[in-house]
Amino acid sequence: MKAFKESAKIFAKAVLTDEFTAELAEIGSSVLVEPINAVGAFPTRNAREGQFEDADKISGENMARIIKSRGGCIQRCPDTYGSC
């Protein structure tokens, strides 16, 4: 059990300090759009295709840039948590 706990600590530290994990926390799962699209696994056109030619336009990174440039997600945003 001790070896398992030590391994779990090492794994948790690796996950928490990983650059990609930080993007997931900051942007959300939409950060996965471009990597999934790049490997041909992005369900497109009723899942008949695996790549979307405009994936960069709907990626989490691009949406974050748009939201930041607008000063928030939408006018009168009901987000009470302040994430917009």
N, C-alpha and C positions, 0 to 999 in steps of 0.2 A: 504494500500500500504506500509506503514511503517513496519508493521509486516512481510510482504513478503520480503522486502529488508533485514531486520534483519535475517530472516530465510535463505535467499540466502547467506548472508555473513557467517553464521555458517556452512552451507553446503559446500561452496567453501573452507573454511579453513580446514574442515575435509578432503575433497578430496585432497587438495594440500599438506597436511601433512601426508597423509596415506603412509605407506611403499610400498604398492603395486603400488600406483600411481607413486612413484619415480622410480620403476623398469620399468614401462611402458615408462616413459620419457627417461630412460637410455638405455633400450634394445629394446623397441618397442613392437609391438603386439605379437611377437614370444614368449614373456614371458608367454603368455596364453596357450602355447602348453601343458605343463604338467598338469596344473589344469583342463583344458578341457578334456584331456585324462583320468585323474583320475576319472572323473564322467561319463565316457563312452560316451562323446559327441564329440569326435574327429573324423571327417569324414575320414574313412580309407577304402581302396579298393573299390573305386567308391561309397563311403558312404554306403556300405553294412555292415560295422562294425563300432563300435564307439570307439575302443581302438587300439592303435598302440604300439606293443611291444617294439619298439625302439624309442619311443617319447623322451626319455631323450637325445638321440644323436642329435636330431634336435631342441631341445629346445633353446630358446633365451639365457638362461644362459650358456649352453654349447657352443653355437656359439660365444658368447662374450669371453669365455675363449680361444677358438681356435684363434679368431681374435687377441686377446691380445698377445697370445704366438707367433704368426707369425709376430707381429709388424705392423699389418694392415690387411685389408681385402684381397686384391690381389695386385700383383705386378703392378706397373703403374696404380694404381687406379685413375679413373677420378674424384673422389669425391673432388670437389673444396671447400666443406664446412668443410673439416677436421674431419669428423666424423668417418673415418676409421683409 
